[in-house]
Amino acid sequence: MYKLGRGVAFMAAFVLLSSFRTSTEKEDWKLGEDKDGIKIYTRKSEQGKIRTSKAEMYLNVSTAKVLEVLSDFNGYSKWFPDCQEAKVLKKISDNESISHLIYKTPWPLPNVDCVQRIVVDKPIKDTTYIHVHAEPNYIGPSGSCARVKQMQGSWKIVAVPGGVFVTNIYSSDMGGIVPAWLANTQVVEIPFNIFCNMRAYITGKKK
């Protein structure tokens, strides 16, 4: 992974990570990577200059296991690229919480933090959705970190024979923290690395 790519890894799924359309609308996704069982697509964002990403993969684990990993913020530093610290600020209910994540970036960029609200929907048949969006004003500044102002994402976990099919869609407007041209050079690599790390962490197998 390139150094600059690691430095902006926070841009991918804050578990995440999105610009939504209904199922009846056209999705002009372009395939950017198809490797090791992981597919990454991108499309023009409706909210900013940074392209929206979609990552897909199959895991031979249960939906409950995926939800456990995505909800365990104390464990994010073990698998989410460049995550330095993650914690729950408030547990609103069993299905909703607000969390705070800090990401290390290389000089001269400041470290980046994001406050996000996560809502886990009740499963519909074999499908579970997780919705994520930024809550930048929920707490005050975190040291010298630059805070993400706009971000929204979704996770879709579908139970299939032998495991689950996981999809993550993520979109963000970094507000100048990272130049759009630089962010877009990493819009495929970053979600690919996140999914690789996540799979290795969940299954206990090395990448």
C-alpha positions as CSV (number, residue, x, y, z in Angstrom):
1,M,0.0,0.0,0.0
2,Y,1.3,3.4,-0.9
3,K,2.1,5.8,2.0
4,L,-0.3,8.4,0.7
5,G,-3.0,5.7,0.3
6,R,-2.6,4.7,3.9
7,G,-2.7,8.3,4.9
8,V,-6.2,8.7,3.5
9,A,-7.6,5.3,4.4
10,F,-10.1,7.0,6.7
11,M,-12.0,8.0,3.6
12,A,-13.4,4.5,2.9
13,A,-15.9,2.9,5.1
14,F,-16.4,4.3,8.5
15,V,-18.1,1.0,8.6
16,L,-19.3,3.3,7.0
17,L,-19.3,3.9,4.3
18,S,-22.8,6.6,1.2
19,S,-24.8,8.2,-1.5
20,F,-28.1,6.4,-1.7
21,R,-30.5,5.7,-4.6
22,T,-33.6,3.6,-4.8
23,S,-33.6,0.2,-6.4
24,T,-35.5,1.6,-9.4
25,E,-32.8,4.2,-10.2
26,K,-29.9,3.5,-12.5
27,E,-26.6,2.8,-10.8
28,D,-23.7,3.7,-13.2
29,W,-21.1,1.8,-11.3
30,K,-17.7,1.2,-12.9
31,L,-15.7,-1.8,-11.9
32,G,-12.3,-0.7,-10.6
33,E,-11.0,-4.0,-9.1
34,D,-11.9,-7.7,-9.1
35,K,-9.3,-9.6,-7.1
36,D,-9.1,-12.2,-4.4
37,G,-12.9,-12.5,-4.2
38,I,-13.3,-8.7,-3.6
39,K,-14.9,-6.4,-6.2
40,I,-14.6,-2.6,-6.0
41,Y,-16.9,-0.2,-8.0
42,T,-16.9,3.6,-8.2
43,R,-19.3,6.2,-9.6
44,K,-19.5,10.0,-9.7
45,S,-20.7,11.3,-6.3
46,E,-24.0,13.3,-6.1
47,Q,-22.6,15.3,-3.1
48,G,-19.0,16.2,-3.9
49,K,-16.0,15.8,-6.0
50,I,-14.8,12.6,-4.4
51,R,-16.1,9.5,-6.1
52,T,-18.5,7.1,-4.3
53,S,-17.2,3.6,-3.7
54,K,-18.9,0.2,-3.4
55,A,-17.1,-2.9,-2.1
56,E,-18.4,-6.5,-2.3
57,M,-17.2,-9.8,-0.9
58,Y,-18.4,-13.2,0.4
59,L,-17.4,-14.4,3.8
60,N,-18.0,-17.9,5.2
61,V,-19.2,-16.6,8.6
62,S,-22.5,-15.6,10.1
63,T,-24.3,-12.3,9.9
64,A,-23.9,-12.1,13.7
65,K,-20.1,-12.4,13.4
66,V,-19.9,-9.5,10.9
67,L,-22.2,-7.3,13.1
68,E,-20.0,-8.2,16.1
69,V,-16.8,-7.0,14.4
70,L,-18.4,-3.8,13.0
71,S,-19.9,-2.9,16.4
72,D,-16.6,-3.6,18.4
73,F,-15.0,-0.2,18.1
74,N,-12.3,-1.2,20.6
75,G,-11.1,-3.6,17.9
76,Y,-11.0,-1.3,14.9
77,S,-7.3,-0.4,15.4
78,K,-6.6,-4.1,14.8
79,W,-7.9,-4.2,11.3
80,F,-9.2,-0.8,10.0
81,P,-6.3,0.9,8.1
82,D,-4.7,3.8,10.0
83,C,-7.3,3.7,12.7
84,Q,-5.5,5.0,15.8
85,E,-8.4,5.1,18.2
86,A,-12.1,4.2,18.2
87,K,-14.7,4.3,21.0
88,V,-18.4,4.6,21.6
89,L,-19.5,8.0,22.9
90,K,-23.1,7.0,23.5
91,K,-25.1,3.9,23.2
92,I,-28.6,5.1,22.4
93,S,-30.1,1.6,22.1
94,D,-29.2,-1.9,21.1
95,N,-29.4,-0.8,17.5
96,E,-28.1,2.8,17.6
97,S,-24.9,4.4,18.8
98,I,-22.6,7.4,18.3
99,S,-18.8,6.7,18.0
100,H,-15.6,8.6,17.6
101,L,-12.7,7.5,15.5
102,I,-9.2,9.0,15.0
103,Y,-7.1,8.2,12.0
104,K,-3.3,8.7,11.7
105,T,-2.1,10.5,8.5
106,P,1.4,11.2,7.2
107,W,3.0,14.6,7.5
108,P,2.0,17.3,6.5
109,L,-1.6,16.2,6.8
110,P,-3.3,16.6,10.2
111,N,-4.7,13.5,11.8
112,V,-8.4,13.1,11.0
113,D,-11.3,12.3,13.3
114,C,-14.9,11.5,12.6
115,V,-17.9,11.4,14.9
116,Q,-20.6,9.1,13.4
117,R,-24.0,7.8,14.2
118,I,-24.6,4.1,13.4
119,V,-28.1,2.6,13.1
120,V,-28.6,-1.2,12.6
121,D,-32.0,-1.9,11.0
122,K,-34.1,-4.9,12.0
123,P,-33.3,-7.7,9.6
124,I,-35.6,-8.2,6.6
125,K,-35.7,-11.9,5.8
126,D,-32.0,-12.7,5.3
127,T,-30.8,-9.1,4.9
128,T,-29.4,-6.7,7.5
129,Y,-28.6,-3.0,6.8
130,I,-26.3,-0.7,8.7
131,H,-26.6,3.1,8.1
132,V,-23.8,5.5,9.0
133,H,-23.5,9.3,8.8
134,A,-21.3,12.0,10.3
135,E,-22.3,14.0,13.4
136,P,-19.5,16.6,13.3
137,N,-20.9,18.9,16.0
138,Y,-21.7,16.2,18.5
139,I,-18.5,16.9,20.5
140,G,-15.9,19.6,20.5
141,P,-12.5,19.5,18.7
142,S,-10.2,16.6,19.4
143,G,-6.8,18.2,19.8
144,S,-5.3,19.2,16.4
145,C,-7.4,16.6,14.4
146,A,-9.3,17.8,11.3
147,R,-12.9,16.6,11.6
148,V,-14.8,15.1,8.8
149,K,-17.9,17.3,8.1
150,Q,-19.9,15.2,5.6
151,M,-19.9,11.4,5.4
152,Q,-22.6,8.8,4.9
153,G,-22.4,5.1,4.3
154,S,-24.2,1.8,4.4
155,W,-23.5,-1.9,5.0
156,K,-25.6,-4.6,3.5
157,I,-25.2,-8.1,4.9
158,V,-27.1,-10.9,3.2
159,A,-27.2,-14.4,4.5
160,V,-26.4,-16.9,1.8
161,P,-25.7,-20.6,1.8
162,G,-22.5,-21.2,3.8
163,G,-22.0,-17.6,4.8
164,V,-22.8,-13.9,4.0
165,F,-22.4,-11.5,1.1
166,V,-21.2,-8.1,2.3
167,T,-21.6,-4.8,0.5
168,N,-20.3,-1.4,1.6
169,I,-21.2,1.9,-0.1
170,Y,-19.4,5.0,1.1
171,S,-19.4,8.7,0.1
172,S,-17.8,11.7,1.7
173,D,-17.0,15.4,1.1
174,M,-13.7,15.9,3.0
175,G,-14.1,19.7,2.9
176,G,-10.5,20.3,1.7
177,I,-8.8,18.1,4.3
178,V,-7.6,15.9,1.5
179,P,-7.6,17.3,-2.1
180,A,-10.2,15.6,-4.2
181,W,-7.7,14.7,-6.9
182,L,-5.6,12.8,-4.3
183,A,-8.6,11.1,-2.7
184,N,-9.9,9.9,-6.1
185,T,-6.5,8.2,-6.8
186,Q,-7.1,6.0,-3.8
187,V,-10.9,5.4,-4.2
188,V,-10.4,1.8,-5.3
189,E,-7.3,0.8,-3.3
190,I,-8.6,2.0,0.1
191,P,-11.9,0.0,0.2
192,F,-10.0,-3.0,-1.2
193,N,-7.5,-2.9,1.6
194,I,-10.3,-2.4,4.2
195,F,-12.1,-5.4,2.9
196,C,-8.9,-7.5,2.8
197,N,-8.1,-6.5,6.4
198,M,-11.7,-7.1,7.6
199,R,-11.8,-10.6,6.0
200,A,-8.4,-11.6,7.6
201,Y,-9.5,-10.3,11.0
202,I,-12.9,-12.0,10.9
203,T,-11.7,-15.4,9.6
204,G,-8.3,-15.4,11.4
205,K,-6.6,-16.0,8.1
206,K,-3.6,-13.9,6.9
207,K,-4.1,-11.7,3.8
